[in-house]
Amino acid sequence: SGGTGVHDSSVVSAAYSLIGTPYGTLDCSGLTSAAYGACGYSLYHQSGVQYSIVAGKGNLVGADGLVAGSIYHVGLYIGDGYIIDSIPSGGVQVRTLYFCDGFCGGGSPL
């Protein structure tokens, strides 16, 4: 939580509550913004900025270093190789972390 009072499990719970939301309502960076926002942490709604925040804080890790609540794709890593993300063909859903190649890192914005 980085001293912010935001806990990984709270962010993951907030993301779970958004499963089924259509992509037109929440895109991928909107999902991460909403999940962190529900926990009192403001996170800019744009994937490139979210990535830069994580990298700028020195929190960027590879797939093996992810912990629940980490931002990825952008989406939220929930553990055991799964993420909650939002895609045009299915909205907010749980998927495997390894759905595509090109992984460039994940981590916490806190």
Residue, then its C-alpha position, 0 to 999 in steps of 0.5 A: s500500500g506504500g503508506t497510502g492506506v490503500h490495500d491490495s485486497s481492497v483494490v482487487s475487491a473493487a475490481y471484482s465488483l465491476i465484473g460484467t461492466p460493458y467496455g463502453t462504460l469502462d475501458c481498461s484504464g477506466l477499470t484500474s482508475a475506478a478500482y483504485g478510486a473506490c479505495g480512495y486513491s486517484l489514478y489518472h484514466q489513461s494507460g500510458v500515464q498509469y504505466s509511467i506512474v508505476a515505472g516512475k516510482g520504481n515499481l515496475v516488475g516482470a510477470d514473476g514479480l506481480v502481486a495481487g492488485s498490480i496494474y497490468h495491460v492495464g488491468l489488475y493482477i488478482g493472483d494465480g496467473y489471472i487478471i481482471d481487465s476490460i476489453p471491447s469484446g467482453g467488457v470487465q472480466v477475469r482472464t489469464l495473464y498470459f492471453c497475449d505476448g508483448f508484456c512490458g511490465g506491471g506493478s503498483p502505482l502506490 
